[in-house]
Amino acid sequence: MGKGMILIEVGQAAASLVAVATLFGLFIKWAIVKPIKLYIDQATKQISPTANGGRSLNDLVDKVDDLTTMLISHVSHHNTRK
């Protein structure tokens, strides 16, 4: 067996390990991560999406962020004391 054959065998072994690791990673994603994501999505969905005019806590957060941006702009534009 020459050096070339050893190099080929090492390359084949490395390719096999990469293939097995890839399959293992795909299995983990399919068997573990996907069900957990589905569970979290279901657990965090809106309880009553039509209540409160369809508004949610996320809408409140967006509104507060908009008001914060407007207030910072107003203060910097009018050079108000801090």
Backbone as a chain_set.jsonl record, in Angstrom:
{"seq": "MGKGMILIEVGQAAASLVAVATLFGLFIKWAIVKPIKLYIDQATKQISPTANGGRSLNDLVDKVDDLTTMLISHVSHHNTRK", "coords": {"N": [[0.839, -1.186, 0.0], [0.654, 2.114, -0.96], [1.559, 5.584, -0.343], [-0.354, 7.104, -1.617], [-2.653, 5.513, -1.623], [-3.255, 5.397, 1.093], [-3.863, 8.053, 1.562], [-6.165, 8.297, 0.013], [-7.879, 6.546, 1.372], [-8.065, 7.843, 3.849], [-9.328, 10.18, 3.039], [-11.774, 9.111, 2.158], [-12.752, 8.124, 4.581], [-13.019, 10.517, 6.004], [-14.96, 11.804, 4.433], [-17.081, 10.058, 4.822], [-17.528, 10.388, 7.57], [-18.339, 13.093, 7.595], [-20.702, 12.882, 6.116], [-22.255, 11.23, 7.803], [-22.384, 12.88, 10.083], [-23.822, 15.023, 9.012], [-26.284, 13.798, 8.393], [-27.03, 13.096, 10.998], [-27.297, 15.649, 12.142], [-29.458, 16.645, 10.609], [-31.434, 14.847, 11.412], [-31.641, 15.474, 14.152], [-32.601, 18.091, 13.953], [-35.082, 17.618, 12.741], [-36.335, 15.772, 14.468], [-36.191, 16.81, 17.06], [-35.874, 19.697, 17.313], [-37.903, 20.79, 15.631], [-40.443, 19.794, 16.726], [-40.297, 21.082, 19.246], [-40.309, 23.782, 18.501], [-42.864, 23.946, 17.298], [-44.429, 23.443, 19.569], [-43.798, 25.682, 21.167], [-44.739, 27.735, 19.49], [-47.482, 27.177, 19.529], [-48.01, 27.447, 22.244], [-47.586, 30.125, 22.664], [-49.382, 31.504, 21.132], [-51.978, 33.908, 20.389], [-54.541, 34.189, 22.79], [-57.115, 35.125, 22.497], [-57.682, 36.295, 19.655], [-59.469, 38.11, 18.492], [-60.335, 39.76, 20.463], [-60.175, 42.959, 22.098], [-60.113, 44.538, 19.84], [-58.497, 43.128, 18.129], [-55.981, 43.711, 18.824], [-52.803, 43.245, 20.421], [-50.384, 42.421, 22.982], [-47.992, 42.808, 21.658], [-48.691, 44.824, 19.876], [-48.973, 46.939, 21.656], [-46.338, 47.2, 22.565], [-45.079, 47.988, 20.173], [-46.34, 50.481, 19.802], [-45.447, 51.901, 22.054], [-42.714, 51.929, 21.491], [-42.754, 53.526, 19.178], [-43.677, 55.941, 20.285], [-41.557, 56.5, 22.006], [-39.466, 56.917, 20.183], [-40.492, 59.185, 18.86], [-40.529, 61.017, 21.002], [-37.787, 61.223, 21.667], [-36.835, 62.315, 19.28], [-38.214, 64.755, 19.303], [-37.178, 65.989, 21.618], [-34.445, 66.213, 20.945], [-34.622, 67.81, 18.676], [-35.736, 70.243, 19.556], [-33.922, 71.039, 21.368], [-34.197, 70.666, 24.14], [-33.781, 70.991, 27.647], [-32.108, 68.504, 29.593]], "CA": [[0.0, 0.0, 0.0], [1.471, 3.308, -1.053], [1.074, 6.787, 0.328], [-1.551, 7.554, -2.322], [-3.797, 4.718, -1.181], [-3.578, 5.817, 2.458], [-4.521, 9.355, 1.434], [-7.521, 8.05, -0.506], [-8.672, 5.953, 2.454], [-8.319, 8.897, 4.834], [-10.34, 11.047, 2.431], [-13.043, 8.392, 2.189], [-13.199, 8.084, 5.971], [-13.459, 11.872, 6.351], [-16.223, 12.048, 3.729], [-18.096, 9.254, 5.507], [-17.833, 11.063, 8.84], [-19.105, 14.3, 7.287], [-22.041, 12.449, 5.714], [-22.957, 10.762, 9.001], [-22.647, 14.057, 10.916], [-24.891, 15.777, 8.361], [-27.531, 13.062, 8.629], [-27.339, 13.236, 12.424], [-27.788, 17.013, 12.339], [-30.806, 16.735, 10.033], [-32.335, 14.092, 12.277], [-31.851, 16.269, 15.376], [-33.473, 19.216, 13.604], [-36.417, 17.115, 12.433], [-36.928, 15.023, 15.572], [-36.174, 17.521, 18.343], [-36.077, 21.146, 17.208], [-39.192, 21.098, 15.017], [-41.536, 19.671, 17.694], [-40.193, 22.12, 20.281], [-40.759, 25.03, 17.891], [-44.318, 23.871, 17.175], [-44.979, 23.576, 20.912], [-43.654, 27.079, 21.587], [-45.667, 28.533, 18.688], [-48.837, 26.959, 20.015], [-48.124, 27.949, 23.612], [-47.504, 31.587, 22.697], [-50.339, 32.15, 20.229], [-52.944, 34.76, 21.075], [-55.646, 33.45, 23.369], [-58.353, 35.628, 21.918], [-57.172, 37.251, 18.674], [-60.444, 39.136, 18.114], [-60.587, 40.639, 21.606], [-59.435, 44.221, 22.138], [-59.961, 45.03, 18.477], [-57.437, 42.386, 17.461], [-54.672, 44.194, 19.286], [-52.143, 42.35, 21.362], [-49.283, 43.027, 23.717], [-47.005, 43.235, 20.667], [-49.129, 46.125, 19.374], [-48.645, 47.925, 22.683], [-44.883, 47.395, 22.533], [-44.79, 48.792, 18.981], [-46.817, 51.836, 20.039], [-44.523, 52.517, 23.02], [-41.47, 52.191, 20.758], [-43.006, 54.688, 18.32], [-43.733, 57.135, 21.143], [-40.195, 56.758, 22.481], [-38.742, 57.498, 19.054], [-41.007, 60.533, 18.652], [-40.089, 61.855, 22.115], [-36.35, 61.471, 21.507], [-36.707, 63.242, 18.156], [-38.712, 66.057, 19.743], [-36.234, 66.569, 22.57], [-33.208, 66.594, 20.265], [-34.926, 68.872, 17.702], [-36.023, 71.485, 20.25], [-32.817, 71.31, 22.274], [-34.773, 70.759, 25.472], [-32.855, 70.595, 28.724], [-32.289, 67.126, 30.059]], "C": [[0.88, 1.244, 0.0], [0.845, 4.477, -0.321], [-0.225, 7.302, -0.3], [-2.797, 6.818, -1.856], [-4.226, 5.116, 0.231], [-4.322, 7.151, 2.427], [-5.958, 9.208, 0.95], [-8.409, 7.483, 0.59], [-9.009, 6.981, 3.527], [-9.394, 9.845, 4.307], [-11.714, 10.406, 2.441], [-13.607, 8.352, 3.609], [-13.724, 9.458, 6.4], [-14.798, 12.191, 5.691], [-17.355, 11.268, 4.388], [-18.505, 9.903, 6.819], [-18.654, 12.327, 8.624], [-20.538, 13.938, 6.911], [-22.857, 11.994, 6.922], [-23.301, 11.943, 9.906], [-23.776, 14.895, 10.338], [-26.235, 15.106, 8.586], [-27.969, 13.169, 10.088], [-27.907, 14.618, 12.718], [-29.19, 17.198, 11.792], [-31.819, 16.0, 10.889], [-32.648, 14.879, 13.544], [-32.809, 17.415, 15.084], [-34.906, 18.737, 13.412], [-37.092, 16.51, 13.664], [-37.029, 15.813, 16.867], [-36.55, 18.983, 18.187], [-37.458, 21.486, 16.664], [-40.356, 20.908, 15.998], [-41.491, 20.722, 18.805], [-40.678, 23.451, 19.734], [-42.278, 25.05, 17.745], [-44.995, 24.042, 18.53], [-44.921, 25.024, 21.391], [-44.609, 27.97, 20.806], [-47.096, 28.383, 19.19], [-49.02, 27.55, 21.413], [-48.142, 29.471, 23.661], [-48.465, 32.271, 21.743], [-51.33, 32.972, 21.043], [-54.105, 33.922, 21.574], [-56.95, 33.846, 22.681], [-58.001, 36.702, 20.896], [-58.169, 38.342, 18.277], [-60.77, 40.074, 19.268], [-59.72, 41.888, 21.503], [-59.172, 44.74, 20.728], [-58.859, 44.326, 17.71], [-56.052, 42.829, 17.879], [-54.105, 43.257, 20.336], [-51.08, 43.128, 22.127], [-48.201, 43.515, 22.761], [-47.374, 44.596, 20.076], [-48.796, 47.228, 20.368], [-47.151, 48.232, 22.689], [-44.497, 48.26, 21.333], [-45.19, 50.243, 19.193], [-45.881, 52.572, 21.01], [-43.189, 52.824, 22.345], [-41.614, 53.405, 19.847], [-43.027, 55.982, 19.132], [-42.346, 57.5, 21.671], [-39.368, 57.422, 21.393], [-39.18, 58.945, 18.817], [-40.52, 61.476, 19.745], [-38.601, 62.177, 22.006], [-36.111, 62.461, 20.371], [-37.126, 64.649, 18.563], [-37.709, 66.749, 20.662], [-34.962, 67.019, 21.86], [-33.449, 67.746, 19.282], [-35.115, 70.231, 18.401], [-34.972, 71.844, 21.29], [-33.312, 71.533, 23.699], [-33.751, 70.322, 26.492], [-33.176, 69.186, 29.187], [-32.294, 67.067, 31.555]], "O": [[1.746, 1.403, 0.86], [-0.246, 4.377, 0.242], [-1.082, 7.86, 0.386], [-3.864, 7.414, -1.709], [-5.419, 5.166, 0.53], [-5.285, 7.355, 3.167], [-6.857, 9.907, 1.418], [-9.563, 7.889, 0.728], [-10.121, 6.985, 4.055], [-10.274, 10.264, 5.058], [-12.713, 11.078, 2.702], [-14.809, 8.528, 3.807], [-14.747, 9.553, 7.078], [-15.674, 12.784, 6.321], [-18.473, 11.773, 4.496], [-19.69, 9.961, 7.145], [-19.572, 12.604, 9.395], [-21.482, 14.605, 7.335], [-24.031, 12.345, 7.043], [-24.407, 11.999, 10.445], [-24.6, 15.423, 11.085], [-27.215, 15.768, 8.929], [-29.158, 13.315, 10.37], [-28.883, 14.748, 13.457], [-30.026, 17.835, 12.432], [-32.94, 16.474, 11.074], [-33.804, 14.941, 13.962], [-33.72, 17.684, 15.867], [-35.843, 19.387, 13.875], [-38.287, 16.714, 13.879], [-37.883, 15.509, 17.699], [-37.459, 19.46, 18.865], [-38.119, 22.384, 17.186], [-41.199, 21.8, 16.095], [-42.535, 21.197, 19.253], [-41.388, 24.18, 20.427], [-42.913, 26.063, 18.037], [-46.022, 24.714, 18.629], [-45.889, 25.532, 21.957], [-45.228, 28.865, 21.382], [-47.835, 29.364, 19.266], [-50.08, 28.094, 21.722], [-48.666, 30.047, 24.614], [-48.386, 33.485, 21.553], [-51.496, 32.752, 22.243], [-54.598, 33.046, 20.863], [-57.771, 32.998, 22.334], [-58.015, 37.89, 21.219], [-57.763, 39.391, 17.777], [-61.426, 41.094, 19.058], [-58.655, 41.864, 20.887], [-58.118, 45.319, 20.463], [-58.338, 44.871, 16.737], [-55.055, 42.358, 17.33], [-54.84, 42.568, 21.044], [-50.908, 44.332, 21.938], [-47.559, 44.531, 23.025], [-46.501, 45.421, 19.806], [-48.387, 48.321, 19.977], [-46.749, 49.39, 22.804], [-43.676, 49.168, 21.464], [-44.453, 51.148, 18.801], [-45.565, 53.742, 20.797], [-42.595, 53.872, 22.601], [-40.699, 54.223, 19.753], [-42.464, 56.994, 18.714], [-42.007, 58.679, 21.769], [-38.648, 58.386, 21.657], [-38.346, 59.824, 18.599], [-40.138, 62.611, 19.457], [-38.207, 63.32, 22.238], [-35.271, 63.352, 20.494], [-36.465, 65.624, 18.206], [-37.425, 67.937, 20.51], [-34.451, 68.102, 22.146], [-32.56, 68.575, 19.081], [-34.689, 71.258, 17.872], [-35.111, 72.835, 22.008], [-32.894, 72.473, 24.375], [-32.958, 69.411, 26.253], [-34.324, 68.739, 29.177], [-32.435, 65.988, 32.131]]}, "num_chains": 1, "name": "protein.A"}
